[in-house]
């Protein structure tokens, strides 16, 4: 079973993730359902399930609390309740869970709770008050939680200082902050999120500015490790008695994470969706070393989210920065000119630097045809090595700068949604993918009413219609042949759509498809990382050396996951590897991880790969694809087992897959695949091999 070439509709949708659901929703001020009233004369609540904590006041005063001092909190409920003496409310002080104990009484609405301060209590993350009244027995119950937050001032070392005050939940529903965005989700490599002052996102009525902090390679961990994450940088600063005027979220990622901007965008959108009180126009980004790299690339990819970015001792070795998209993003970068870990010009990491250090990125941006507004700012610390971040986060080495504080600079930049929208709307019209429609739509919603907003709304509505048409084309193609690749393609596109009637209808059609069966091996050249099944990436061994065995160490497996004896060997070497025409949105029949890399051979050289381990004299269908992103001289000639050649123009090819049906394996169970450029100056490319038939 082979698969046909795809022609015609070659642009579909993106690989976004619209289902960013998060923190618990807590009802506040609900009315009792019909018929649920207390009997005459009952002094209890008319509907116990509606009793919630509406305020919490520290009545023991605003002072330093010593060990064994008693903290008194006056808690007010929305309706009369009974609180037996000894009832508890679980709270969070710093990073430790403690219990406040009720003096007791009732029925009533206001009660005193106490806590005895313990040695080591720190006020680093506020106090979260939980619990409502149990609807069955009218007493406090830890299974019903409303969150009210009190914010502490920093400790002075002798105890803790508490800002006394009243924090009242607004009417309606309150969405609590979350620490579970993408944690341990397969493929994302986010293992946890450190939070600072995020209680403000629950109890403060005004929008709250936030910082996304990205750590360095040394703070990576296979599992969430908060002591490791807080040993350096901004998390260290705020956990050692210092304050910043923002809430902060800092994701911790696994080792060897290369910046993965798709992952970080999903994580950021999850945080934003679960915390509606974040000021969407004051989202600031900073990070150090590897996190400096992430700060550069995050600002490039997420120009719609970032009000300002401050990369420290960073570089960029992943996707090239898009200076056109970053045009309106303020960036203040920092580097030591004696940095031996990440060179200020040559980047990371010695002795094999990659030529993308802070100063080079800064100068490249200034030289770009699209003039940035505002101009990027660069501070170089003369004679300083890699660790310069402490003096930036505490301001001790910025005394000669204007402004003298990173935080003052952050505060001077507030995102105007109309500016990135002017970039996002044309981008969506060109890309015609759901991810870009969503990006533009969120910006447009925050723009003031007027002619510009109306124009953008009409243009995005037209793009949304195009997206749905192209998803329909992919689903129709899958319905037409039942090939598993087409079904997977349609499913990827449907998964990008927002939850609603259109997505449900498309999913119903996909679920009704009978997928054709047969044995097939799908091999992708790839670049790094694992490909999604059923594609298998060959090991990253050198294809420019004749005799190289490209078989994965664990061997090949067919589409069903069953091991097969197939091997793949470089019988005649390629010239190099090259970049394929990946969409960046995983939008086409062949996934991006397959398309993005190719083997390349320059005319007049001829490269030969040999498939082995097949059944001698058996017949197989062989499919090949050539795709090249940059090179316009890439007409590729494929020849399989000495048969008639087929030509494929690899330049920006995402649709043309060449099928060689009925290829007969030789007496040794081998099939030879020949790749070459068609003529002088041409390069031949190979991105994938698919072989269908009886595989031993």
NUTORRO-601612 format. One record per residue (C-alpha): x, y, z; residue in three letters; residue number from 1. Coordinates in pm, whole numbers. Layout:
BEGIN
SITE      x      y      z resn resi
SITE      X      Y      Z  ALA  NUM
...
END
This chain:
BEGIN
SITE      x      y      z resn resi
SITE      0      0      0  UNK    1
SITE    156    328   -107  UNK    2
SITE     20    677    -79  UNK    3
SITE    -64    913   -363  UNK    4
SITE     79   1253   -441  UNK    5
SITE   -114   1544   -295  UNK    6
SITE   -182   1829   -532  UNK    7
SITE   -402   2137   -529  UNK    8
SITE   -484   2235   -171  UNK    9
SITE   -143   2258    -10  UNK   10
SITE   -202   2500    277  UNK   11
SITE   -409   2395    572  UNK   12
SITE   -409   2486    939  UNK   13
SITE   -182   2507   1236  UNK   14
SITE    -87   2289   1529  UNK   15
SITE   -225   2505   1809  UNK   16
SITE   -383   2372   2124  UNK   17
SITE   -711   2552   2192  UNK   18
SITE   -805   2361   2508  UNK   19
SITE   -613   2547   2772  UNK   20
SITE   -835   2470   3072  UNK   21
SITE   -707   2529   3421  UNK   22
SITE   -781   2627   3780  UNK   23
SITE  -1094   2544   3972  UNK   24
SITE  -1395   2771   3928  UNK   25
SITE  -1539   2875   4264  UNK   26
SITE  -1900   2999   4284  UNK   27
SITE  -1944   3317   4486  UNK   28
SITE  -2283   3466   4570  UNK   29
SITE  -2498   3202   4396  UNK   30
SITE  -2867   3205   4467  UNK   31
SITE  -3042   2907   4617  UNK   32
SITE  -3207   2669   4372  UNK   33
SITE  -3588   2658   4369  UNK   34
SITE  -3735   2467   4660  UNK   35
SITE  -3411   2457   4861  UNK   36
SITE  -3512   2668   5160  UNK   37
SITE  -3469   2617   5534  UNK   38
SITE  -3777   2527   5738  UNK   39
SITE  -3952   2808   5928  UNK   40
SITE  -3756   2920   6231  UNK   41
SITE  -3428   2759   6120  UNK   42
SITE  -3139   2995   6203  UNK   43
SITE  -2893   2814   5978  UNK   44
SITE  -2805   2912   5624  UNK   45
SITE  -3086   2904   5371  UNK   46
SITE  -2860   2714   5130  UNK   47
SITE  -2543   2584   5300  UNK   48
SITE  -2377   2493   4969  UNK   49
SITE  -2370   2864   4882  UNK   50
SITE  -2185   2972   5198  UNK   51
SITE  -1841   3097   5097  UNK   52
SITE  -1559   3296   5254  UNK   53
SITE  -1605   3651   5132  UNK   54
SITE  -1331   3824   5332  UNK   55
SITE  -1038   3756   5564  UNK   56
SITE   -889   4029   5784  UNK   57
SITE   -565   4005   5982  UNK   58
SITE   -682   4159   6310  UNK   59
SITE   -368   4095   6512  UNK   60
SITE   -196   4389   6348  UNK   61
SITE     70   4483   6097  UNK   62
SITE    401   4395   6267  UNK   63
SITE    690   4150   6286  UNK   64
SITE    573   3813   6412  UNK   65
SITE    812   3613   6629  UNK   66
SITE    810   3241   6693  UNK   67
SITE    514   3140   6914  UNK   68
SITE    329   3467   6845  UNK   69
SITE    -38   3418   6760  UNK   70
SITE   -169   3533   6424  UNK   71
SITE   -543   3618   6439  UNK   72
SITE   -755   3624   6125  UNK   73
SITE  -1120   3730   6119  UNK   74
SITE  -1307   3534   5851  UNK   75
SITE  -1647   3642   5719  UNK   76
SITE  -1883   3402   5542  UNK   77
SITE  -2150   3492   5288  UNK   78
SITE  -2432   3346   5506  UNK   79
SITE  -2482   3243   5871  UNK   80
SITE  -2301   2919   5954  UNK   81
SITE  -2199   2719   6258  UNK   82
SITE  -1825   2678   6316  UNK   83
SITE  -1739   2430   6595  UNK   84
SITE  -1433   2514   6806  UNK   85
SITE  -1125   2345   6663  UNK   86
SITE  -1244   2362   6301  UNK   87
SITE   -952   2439   6072  UNK   88
SITE   -876   2624   5750  UNK   89
SITE   -570   2508   5561  UNK   90
SITE   -349   2794   5447  UNK   91
SITE    -15   2838   5273  UNK   92
SITE    258   3046   5439  UNK   93
SITE    562   3073   5213  UNK   94
SITE    594   2717   5087  UNK   95
SITE    452   2537   5395  UNK   96
SITE     92   2430   5446  UNK   97
SITE    -40   2517   5794  UNK   98
SITE   -378   2519   5964  UNK   99
SITE   -569   2806   6123  UNK  100
SITE   -785   2692   6414  UNK  101
SITE  -1133   2831   6481  UNK  102
SITE  -1227   2975   6819  UNK  103
SITE  -1577   2851   6733  UNK  104
SITE  -1933   2972   6759  UNK  105
SITE  -2246   3039   6560  UNK  106
SITE  -2475   3055   6387  UNK  107
SITE  -2313   3369   6250  UNK  108
SITE  -2112   3511   5963  UNK  109
SITE  -1782   3627   6123  UNK  110
SITE  -1541   3408   6322  UNK  111
SITE  -1187   3430   6458  UNK  112
SITE   -918   3183   6352  UNK  113
SITE   -569   3163   6500  UNK  114
SITE   -226   3036   6401  UNK  115
SITE     86   3008   6617  UNK  116
SITE    391   3126   6423  UNK  117
SITE    657   2856   6388  UNK  118
SITE   1032   2891   6347  UNK  119
SITE   1119   2914   5978  UNK  120
SITE    786   3058   5861  UNK  121
SITE    850   3289   5566  UNK  122
SITE    609   3517   5393  UNK  123
SITE    718   3463   5028  UNK  124
SITE    398   3371   4853  UNK  125
SITE    114   3517   5057  UNK  126
SITE   -142   3323   5257  UNK  127
SITE   -414   3131   5073  UNK  128
SITE   -733   3079   5273  UNK  129
SITE   -943   2784   5167  UNK  130
SITE  -1270   2608   5255  UNK  131
SITE  -1641   2674   5254  UNK  132
SITE  -1914   2524   5469  UNK  133
SITE  -1998   2162   5403  UNK  134
SITE  -2348   2151   5249  UNK  135
SITE  -2448   1848   5455  UNK  136
SITE  -2357   1945   5811  UNK  137
SITE  -2286   2319   5799  UNK  138
SITE  -1929   2288   5928  UNK  139
SITE  -1599   2369   5764  UNK  140
SITE  -1484   2100   5525  UNK  141
SITE  -1153   2091   5337  UNK  142
SITE  -1317   1948   5026  UNK  143
SITE  -1490   2279   4944  UNK  144
SITE  -1233   2549   4870  UNK  145
SITE  -1268   2917   4802  UNK  146
SITE   -941   3107   4775  UNK  147
SITE   -878   3440   4947  UNK  148
SITE   -524   3575   4951  UNK  149
SITE   -340   3802   5191  UNK  150
SITE    -10   3943   5071  UNK  151
SITE    287   3966   5306  UNK  152
SITE    572   4214   5304  UNK  153
SITE    916   4046   5305  UNK  154
SITE   1054   3896   5629  UNK  155
SITE   1326   4077   5821  UNK  156
SITE   1490   3757   5942  UNK  157
SITE   1343   3770   6293  UNK  158
SITE    994   3667   6193  UNK  159
SITE    734   3761   5936  UNK  160
SITE    557   4086   5862  UNK  161
SITE    194   4078   5756  UNK  162
SITE      5   4355   5582  UNK  163
SITE   -328   4373   5760  UNK  164
SITE   -623   4444   5535  UNK  165
SITE   -948   4317   5389  UNK  166
SITE   -959   4132   5058  UNK  167
SITE  -1311   4074   4927  UNK  168
SITE  -1406   3835   4648  UNK  169
SITE  -1603   3999   4371  UNK  170
SITE  -1948   3868   4283  UNK  171
SITE  -1976   3603   4014  UNK  172
SITE  -1714   3332   3965  UNK  173
SITE  -1347   3347   4053  UNK  174
SITE  -1089   3141   3863  UNK  175
SITE   -796   3047   4082  UNK  176
SITE   -436   3049   3965  UNK  177
SITE   -281   2717   3868  UNK  178
SITE     57   2548   3881  UNK  179
SITE    -34   2262   3652  UNK  180
SITE     11   2410   3303  UNK  181
SITE    172   2140   3087  UNK  182
SITE    339   1974   3385  UNK  183
SITE    468   1636   3267  UNK  184
SITE    245   1646   2959  UNK  185
SITE    405   1403   2709  UNK  186
SITE    632   1577   2462  UNK  187
SITE    630   1921   2628  UNK  188
SITE    921   1876   2874  UNK  189
SITE    777   2121   3128  UNK  190
SITE    801   1952   3471  UNK  191
SITE    665   2226   3696  UNK  192
SITE    612   2598   3748  UNK  193
SITE    748   2817   4028  UNK  194
SITE    506   3094   4129  UNK  195
SITE    563   3419   4314  UNK  196
SITE    289   3652   4447  UNK  197
SITE     30   3478   4231  UNK  198
SITE   -225   3521   4511  UNK  199
SITE   -265   3871   4371  UNK  200
SITE   -431   3710   4068  UNK  201
SITE   -719   3596   4288  UNK  202
SITE   -789   3873   4534  UNK  203
SITE   -677   4192   4357  UNK  204
SITE   -952   4362   4155  UNK  205
SITE   -710   4542   3923  UNK  206
SITE   -513   4373   3640  UNK  207
SITE   -177   4241   3764  UNK  208
SITE    149   4271   3565  UNK  209
SITE    354   3951   3548  UNK  210
SITE    700   3826   3460  UNK  211
SITE    777   3501   3281  UNK  212
SITE   1124   3392   3395  UNK  213
SITE   1324   3130   3202  UNK  214
SITE   1605   2953   3388  UNK  215
SITE   1946   2842   3264  UNK  216
SITE   2068   2493   3173  UNK  217
SITE   2195   2434   3528  UNK  218
SITE   1844   2456   3671  UNK  219
SITE   1696   2195   3438  UNK  220
SITE   1562   1879   3600  UNK  221
SITE   1386   1559   3490  UNK  222
SITE   1130   1620   3767  UNK  223
SITE   1018   1937   3940  UNK  224
SITE   1295   2051   4176  UNK  225
SITE   1211   2383   4338  UNK  226
SITE   1532   2415   4545  UNK  227
SITE   1731   2377   4223  UNK  228
SITE   1512   2624   4034  UNK  229
SITE   1539   2886   4310  UNK  230
SITE   1917   2865   4350  UNK  231
SITE   1987   3139   4098  UNK  232
SITE   1839   3429   3905  UNK  233
SITE   1509   3598   3977  UNK  234
SITE   1358   3303   4172  UNK  235
SITE   1659   3317   4406  UNK  236
SITE   1618   3691   4447  UNK  237
SITE   1254   3672   4553  UNK  238
SITE   1305   3373   4785  UNK  239
SITE   1582   3541   4985  UNK  240
SITE   1389   3830   5139  UNK  241
SITE   1347   4055   4835  UNK  242
SITE   1037   4171   4651  UNK  243
SITE    952   4271   4295  UNK  244
SITE    630   4452   4202  UNK  245
SITE    496   4171   3982  UNK  246
SITE    355   3823   4000  UNK  247
SITE    595   3574   3843  UNK  248
SITE    573   3235   3673  UNK  249
SITE    891   3037   3602  UNK  250
SITE    861   2702   3418  UNK  251
SITE   1117   2433   3491  UNK  252
SITE   1210   2215   3194  UNK  253
SITE   1401   1894   3141  UNK  254
SITE   1773   1884   3055  UNK  255
SITE   1874   1946   2691  UNK  256
SITE   1557   2145   2627  UNK  257
SITE   1653   2368   2332  UNK  258
SITE   1406   2650   2384  UNK  259
SITE   1107   2471   2228  UNK  260
SITE    897   2775   2152  UNK  261
SITE    590   2569   2065  UNK  262
SITE    603   2428   2418  UNK  263
SITE    666   2766   2583  UNK  264
SITE    380   2930   2391  UNK  265
SITE    140   2655   2499  UNK  266
SITE    261   2696   2857  UNK  267
SITE    223   3076   2845  UNK  268
SITE   -125   3061   2693  UNK  269
SITE   -226   2813   2961  UNK  270
SITE   -104   3047   3236  UNK  271
SITE   -284   3343   3078  UNK  272
SITE   -608   3151   3023  UNK  273
SITE   -616   3024   3382  UNK  274
SITE   -545   3364   3535  UNK  275
SITE   -787   3619   3386  UNK  276
SITE   -666   3897   3617  UNK  277
SITE   -324   3905   3452  UNK  278
SITE   -274   4237   3273  UNK  279
SITE   -241   4108   2917  UNK  280
SITE    -70   4431   2815  UNK  281
SITE    200   4402   3082  UNK  282
SITE    353   4057   3034  UNK  283
SITE    732   4085   3072  UNK  284
SITE    994   3822   2989  UNK  285
SITE   1345   3770   3122  UNK  286
SITE   1588   3480   3155  UNK  287
SITE   1954   3397   3193  UNK  288
SITE   2197   3195   2979  UNK  289
SITE   1983   2922   2819  UNK  290
SITE   1687   3121   2948  UNK  291
SITE   1835   3427   2778  UNK  292
SITE   1812   3233   2454  UNK  293
SITE   1450   3149   2538  UNK  294
SITE   1382   3518   2613  UNK  295
SITE   1507   3621   2268  UNK  296
SITE   1314   3355   2079  UNK  297
SITE   1000   3383   2296  UNK  298
SITE    979   3754   2211  UNK  299
SITE   1016   3671   1842  UNK  300
SITE    755   3395   1831  UNK  301
SITE    517   3563   2077  UNK  302
SITE    524   3924   1965  UNK  303
SITE    153   3931   2047  UNK  304
SITE    208   3847   2415  UNK  305
SITE    526   4028   2521  UNK  306
SITE    525   4387   2643  UNK  307
SITE    906   4382   2685  UNK  308
SITE   1188   4125   2705  UNK  309
SITE   1521   4130   2893  UNK  310
SITE   1757   3847   2782  UNK  311
SITE   2065   3809   3005  UNK  312
SITE   2386   3639   2886  UNK  313
SITE   2184   3476   2611  UNK  314
SITE   2223   3370   2249  UNK  315
SITE   2015   3210   1977  UNK  316
SITE   2086   2876   1813  UNK  317
SITE   1737   2761   1721  UNK  318
SITE   1493   2920   1474  UNK  319
SITE   1629   3251   1337  UNK  320
SITE   1475   3555   1503  UNK  321
SITE   1199   3717   1300  UNK  322
SITE   1288   4086   1326  UNK  323
SITE    981   4187   1124  UNK  324
SITE    749   4030   1379  UNK  325
SITE    954   4176   1666  UNK  326
SITE    938   4525   1521  UNK  327
SITE    733   4670   1808  UNK  328
SITE    876   4454   2091  UNK  329
SITE   1106   4641   2334  UNK  330
SITE   1421   4438   2413  UNK  331
SITE   1695   4526   2665  UNK  332
SITE   1973   4266   2648  UNK  333
SITE   2270   4226   2883  UNK  334
SITE   2606   4050   2848  UNK  335
SITE   2955   4047   2996  UNK  336
SITE   3227   4102   2738  UNK  337
SITE   3453   3850   2915  UNK  338
SITE   3191   3573   2913  UNK  339
SITE   3365   3241   2842  UNK  340
SITE   3047   3030   2865  UNK  341
SITE   2837   3218   2611  UNK  342
SITE   3049   3455   2403  UNK  343
SITE   2901   3802   2359  UNK  344
SITE   2944   3782   1980  UNK  345
SITE   3000   3417   1893  UNK  346
SITE   2728   3272   2115  UNK  347
SITE   2720   2927   2267  UNK  348
SITE   2915   2726   2347  UNK  349
SITE   3294   2725   2342  UNK  350
SITE   3507   2601   2182  UNK  351
SITE   3251   2544   1901  UNK  352
SITE   3057   2872   1911  UNK  353
SITE   2756   2917   1684  UNK  354
SITE   2791   3283   1590  UNK  355
SITE   2471   3409   1754  UNK  356
SITE   2571   3594   2070  UNK  357
SITE   2391   3890   2225  UNK  358
SITE   2587   4167   2055  UNK  359
SITE   2562   3998   1716  UNK  360
SITE   2185   3958   1753  UNK  361
SITE   2155   4321   1862  UNK  362
SITE   2361   4450   1567  UNK  363
SITE   2183   4224   1317  UNK  364
SITE   1852   4364   1433  UNK  365
SITE   1969   4723   1396  UNK  366
SITE   2088   4643   1042  UNK  367
SITE   1757   4479    946  UNK  368
SITE   1559   4663    673  UNK  369
SITE   1256   4699    904  UNK  370
SITE   1353   4957   1166  UNK  371
SITE   1253   4844   1517  UNK  372
SITE   1032   5080   1718  UNK  373
SITE   1156   5121   1986  UNK  374
SITE   1523   5055   1912  UNK  375
SITE   1666   4760   2109  UNK  376
SITE   1888   4842   2407  UNK  377
SITE   2215   4660   2490  UNK  378
SITE   2418   4688   2812  UNK  379
SITE   2769   4537   2811  UNK  380
SITE   2945   4477   3142  UNK  381
SITE   3317   4535   3079  UNK  382
SITE   3540   4259   3214  UNK  383
SITE   3246   4054   3344  UNK  384
SITE   3202   3682   3285  UNK  385
SITE   2881   3480   3261  UNK  386
SITE   2709   3546   3595  UNK  387
SITE   2588   3904   3562  UNK  388
SITE   2223   3848   3647  UNK  389
SITE   2233   3915   4023  UNK  390
SITE   2344   4274   3968  UNK  391
SITE   2067   4319   3711  UNK  392
SITE   1786   4177   3920  UNK  393
SITE   1897   4374   4231  UNK  394
SITE   2008   4682   4031  UNK  395
SITE   2354   4727   4183  UNK  396
SITE   2537   4755   3851  UNK  397
SITE   2281   4964   3665  UNK  398
SITE   2359   5291   3841  UNK  399
SITE   2498   5445   3522  UNK  400
SITE   2209   5331   3305  UNK  401
SITE   1890   5512   3216  UNK  402
SITE   1667   5388   3362  UNK  403
SITE   1869   5256   3656  UNK  404
SITE   1628   4968   3725  UNK  405
SITE   1514   4684   3501  UNK  406
SITE   1173   4707   3668  UNK  407
SITE   1141   5079   3594  UNK  408
SITE   1215   4995   3231  UNK  409
SITE    954   4717   3232  UNK  410
SITE    696   4957   3375  UNK  411
SITE    766   5209   3100  UNK  412
SITE    645   4962   2835  UNK  413
SITE    279   4871   2804  UNK  414
SITE    172   4670   2501  UNK  415
SITE    -67   4848   2264  UNK  416
SITE   -265   4562   2104  UNK  417
SITE   -315   4761   1783  UNK  418
SITE     59   4754   1704  UNK  419
SITE    110   4373   1706  UNK  420
SITE   -236   4335   1550  UNK  421
SITE   -107   4526   1247  UNK  422
SITE    145   4242   1208  UNK  423
SITE    -79   3953   1315  UNK  424
SITE   -369   4021   1076  UNK  425
SITE   -158   4013    752  UNK  426
SITE     28   3711    892  UNK  427
SITE   -301   3525    940  UNK  428
SITE   -410   3618    588  UNK  429
SITE    -89   3471    446  UNK  430
SITE    -68   3162    666  UNK  431
SITE   -441   3075    671  UNK  432
SITE   -400   2862    983  UNK  433
SITE   -599   2853   1306  UNK  434
SITE   -304   2944   1527  UNK  435
SITE   -259   3277   1348  UNK  436
SITE   -633   3343   1341  UNK  437
SITE   -643   3292   1718  UNK  438
SITE   -339   3515   1771  UNK  439
SITE   -491   3802   1570  UNK  440
SITE   -837   3759   1723  UNK  441
SITE   -711   3790   2081  UNK  442
SITE   -532   4113   1993  UNK  443
SITE   -832   4257   1808  UNK  444
SITE  -1058   4189   2107  UNK  445
SITE   -840   4418   2321  UNK  446
SITE   -839   4705   2071  UNK  447
SITE  -1070   5004   2117  UNK  448
SITE  -1375   5026   1894  UNK  449
SITE  -1321   5208   1569  UNK  450
SITE  -1260   5174   1197  UNK  451
SITE   -931   4987   1235  UNK  452
SITE  -1077   4726   1466  UNK  453
SITE  -1380   4677   1238  UNK  454
SITE  -1153   4631    937  UNK  455
SITE   -943   4373   1121  UNK  456
SITE  -1253   4185   1240  UNK  457
SITE  -1386   4154    885  UNK  458
SITE  -1050   4039    750  UNK  459
SITE  -1003   3775   1022  UNK  460
SITE  -1359   3647    971  UNK  461
SITE  -1271   3585    606  UNK  462
SITE   -953   3400    704  UNK  463
SITE  -1146   3187    953  UNK  464
SITE  -1382   3081    672  UNK  465
SITE  -1081   2985    456  UNK  466
SITE   -936   2779    741  UNK  467
SITE  -1259   2584    782  UNK  468
SITE  -1273   2523    404  UNK  469
SITE   -920   2382    406  UNK  470
SITE   -986   2160    707  UNK  471
SITE  -1291   2033    519  UNK  472
SITE  -1067   1954    220  UNK  473
SITE   -834   1747    437  UNK  474
SITE  -1121   1555    600  UNK  475
SITE  -1276   1493    256  UNK  476
SITE   -943   1357    129  UNK  477
SITE   -923   1122    428  UNK  478
SITE  -1279   1005    367  UNK  479
SITE  -1192    943      4  UNK  480
SITE   -905    698     50  UNK  481
SITE   -896    592    417  UNK  482
SITE   -516    600    417  UNK  483
SITE   -386    635    773  UNK  484
SITE   -159    926    674  UNK  485
SITE   -455   1120    538  UNK  486
SITE   -661   1043    848  UNK  487
SITE   -376   1157   1073  UNK  488
SITE   -338   1473    862  UNK  489
SITE   -708   1557    894  UNK  490
SITE   -700   1485   1268  UNK  491
SITE   -405   1720   1323  UNK  492
SITE   -596   2002   1156  UNK  493
SITE   -926   1936   1335  UNK  494
SITE   -741   1936   1668  UNK  495
SITE   -633   2297   1608  UNK  496
SITE   -989   2429   1585  UNK  497
SITE  -1158   2589   1884  UNK  498
SITE  -1414   2378   2064  UNK  499
SITE  -1751   2424   1897  UNK  500
SITE  -1997   2295   1641  UNK  501
SITE  -1753   2299   1347  UNK  502
SITE  -1490   2097   1531  UNK  503
SITE  -1749   1849   1657  UNK  504
SITE  -1887   1798   1305  UNK  505
SITE  -1541   1739   1157  UNK  506
SITE  -1453   1496   1437  UNK  507
SITE  -1772   1298   1374  UNK  508
SITE  -1673   1258   1009  UNK  509
SITE  -1320   1141   1099  UNK  510
SITE  -1453    891   1353  UNK  511
SITE  -1669    737   1080  UNK  512
SITE  -1373    666    846  UNK  513
SITE  -1269    305    799  UNK  514
SITE   -888    317    789  UNK  515
SITE   -733     93    525  UNK  516
SITE   -500   -175    658  UNK  517
SITE   -171   -308    530  UNK  518
SITE    191   -333    634  UNK  519
SITE    397    -20    576  UNK  520
SITE    725    120    708  UNK  521
SITE    755    501    724  UNK  522
SITE   1110    639    751  UNK  523
SITE   1185   1009    805  UNK  524
SITE   1525   1178    785  UNK  525
SITE   1429   1432   1049  UNK  526
SITE   1656   1661   1246  UNK  527
SITE   1643   1581   1617  UNK  528
SITE   1403   1436   1867  UNK  529
SITE   1150   1163   1821  UNK  530
SITE    896   1166   1541  UNK  531
SITE    536   1091   1615  UNK  532
SITE    433    735   1531  UNK  533
SITE    405    582   1279  UNK  534
SITE    705    775   1145  UNK  535
SITE   1049    653   1253  UNK  536
SITE   1354    877   1242  UNK  537
SITE   1679    718   1135  UNK  538
SITE   1966    755   1378  UNK  539
SITE   2165   1078   1327  UNK  540
SITE   2461    897   1177  UNK  541
SITE   2660   1062    899  UNK  542
SITE   2501   1007    553  UNK  543
SITE   2812   1159    389  UNK  544
SITE   3013    845    468  UNK  545
SITE   2968    540    246  UNK  546
SITE   2882    231    450  UNK  547
SITE   2696    417    727  UNK  548
SITE   2412    210    868  UNK  549
SITE   2109    433    927  UNK  550
SITE   1894    175   1104  UNK  551
SITE   1769    292   1448  UNK  552
SITE   1939    121   1740  UNK  553
SITE   1607    -38   1839  UNK  554
SITE   1535   -138   1479  UNK  555
SITE   1246    -38   1254  UNK  556
SITE    878   -102   1320  UNK  557
SITE    580    -90   1086  UNK  558
SITE    276    133   1125  UNK  559
SITE    121    -99   1381  UNK  560
SITE    437    -87   1594  UNK  561
SITE    543   -442   1510  UNK  562
SITE    922   -484   1469  UNK  563
SITE   1047   -553   1115  UNK  564
SITE   1386   -673    995  UNK  565
SITE   1434   -388    746  UNK  566
SITE   1772   -214    735  UNK  567
SITE   1891    104    565  UNK  568
SITE   2253    155    455  UNK  569
SITE   2441    434    273  UNK  570
SITE   2582    247    -25  UNK  571
SITE   2704    565   -194  UNK  572
SITE   2743    882     13  UNK  573
SITE   2539   1202     10  UNK  574
SITE   2707   1543     -3  UNK  575
SITE   2545   1690    312  UNK  576
SITE   2216   1737    497  UNK  577
SITE   1977   2022    414  UNK  578
SITE   1661   2195    529  UNK  579
SITE   1320   2083    410  UNK  580
SITE   1008   2296    362  UNK  581
SITE    844   2244    702  UNK  582
SITE    538   2462    752  UNK  583
SITE    603   2560   1111  UNK  584
SITE    240   2469   1180  UNK  585
SITE    243   2093   1107  UNK  586
SITE    -21   2172    849  UNK  587
SITE     51   1937    560  UNK  588
SITE     11   1569    484  UNK  589
SITE    368   1496    590  UNK  590
SITE    442   1614    948  UNK  591
SITE    694   1893   1000  UNK  592
SITE    936   1666   1185  UNK  593
SITE    965   1460    867  UNK  594
SITE    975   1750    620  UNK  595
SITE   1218   1975    804  UNK  596
SITE   1536   1781    722  UNK  597
SITE   1673   1606    412  UNK  598
SITE   1979   1430    277  UNK  599
SITE   2133   1630     -8  UNK  600
SITE   2359   1529   -297  UNK  601
SITE   2512   1775   -547  UNK  602
SITE   2529   1696   -919  UNK  603
SITE   2719   1515  -1070  UNK  604
SITE   2747   1299   -757  UNK  605
SITE   2491   1021   -711  UNK  606
SITE   2383    894   -370  UNK  607
SITE   2249    543   -315  UNK  608
SITE   2063    403    -15  UNK  609
SITE   1996     31     14  UNK  610
SITE   1689   -110    188  UNK  611
SITE   1771   -456    320  UNK  612
SITE   1607   -729    523  UNK  613
SITE   1317   -763    277  UNK  614
SITE   1172  -1085    142  UNK  615
SITE   1372  -1187   -172  UNK  616
SITE   1176  -1146   -496  UNK  617
SITE    875   -997   -317  UNK  618
SITE    697   -694   -464  UNK  619
SITE    686   -363   -275  UNK  620
SITE    547    -13   -326  UNK  621
SITE    813    250   -254  UNK  622
SITE    733    620   -202  UNK  623
SITE    995    896   -189  UNK  624
SITE    980   1271   -128  UNK  625
SITE   1219   1560   -193  UNK  626
SITE   1165   1892    -16  UNK  627
SITE   1404   2189     13  UNK  628
SITE   1332   2520    185  UNK  629
SITE   1591   2759     43  UNK  630
SITE   1755   2622   -272  UNK  631
SITE   1571   2696   -597  UNK  632
SITE   1803   2464   -797  UNK  633
SITE   1683   2138   -653  UNK  634
SITE   1524   1930   -927  UNK  635
SITE   1566   1576   -793  UNK  636
SITE   1589   1252   -992  UNK  637
SITE   1481    933   -812  UNK  638
SITE   1558    587   -948  UNK  639
SITE   1447    272   -762  UNK  640
SITE   1599    -69   -831  UNK  641
SITE   1728     46  -1171  UNK  642
SITE   1381    119  -1306  UNK  643
SITE   1245    427  -1480  UNK  644
SITE   1345    751  -1302  UNK  645
SITE   1099   1010  -1173  UNK  646
SITE   1167   1382  -1131  UNK  647
SITE   1054   1598   -840  UNK  648
SITE   1113   1971   -791  UNK  649
SITE   1217   1982   -426  UNK  650
SITE   1210   2361   -392  UNK  651
SITE    945   2441   -128  UNK  652
SITE    772   2113   -210  UNK  653
SITE    513   1998     44  UNK  654
SITE    275   1802   -178  UNK  655
SITE    462   1591   -434  UNK  656
SITE    532   1236   -312  UNK  657
SITE    672   1005   -581  UNK  658
SITE    526    651   -584  UNK  659
SITE    717    356   -737  UNK  660
SITE    468     66   -743  UNK  661
SITE    557   -299   -786  UNK  662
SITE    929   -280   -706  UNK  663
SITE   1082   -628   -680  UNK  664
SITE   1343   -697   -411  UNK  665
SITE   1652   -879   -540  UNK  666
SITE   1764  -1227   -437  UNK  667
SITE   1928  -1083   -125  UNK  668
SITE   1613   -903    -16  UNK  669
SITE   1742   -559   -112  UNK  670
SITE   1609   -254   -297  UNK  671
SITE   1843     23   -414  UNK  672
SITE   1727    387   -407  UNK  673
SITE   1928    632   -618  UNK  674
SITE   1913   1010   -556  UNK  675
SITE   2076   1278   -773  UNK  676
SITE   2036   1632   -901  UNK  677
SITE   1882   1641  -1248  UNK  678
SITE   2151   1857  -1412  UNK  679
SITE   2464   2061  -1348  UNK  680
SITE   2417   2291  -1051  UNK  681
SITE   2117   2095   -922  UNK  682
SITE   2093   1927   -580  UNK  683
SITE   1897   1611   -517  UNK  684
SITE   1705   1581   -188  UNK  685
SITE   1551   1294      8  UNK  686
SITE   1324   1355    309  UNK  687
SITE   1133   1030    348  UNK  688
SITE   1103    669    239  UNK  689
SITE    781    470    267  UNK  690
SITE    777    100    177  UNK  691
SITE    462   -110    173  UNK  692
SITE    432   -484    132  UNK  693
SITE    516   -796    327  UNK  694
SITE    791   -693    572  UNK  695
SITE    968   -977    756  UNK  696
END
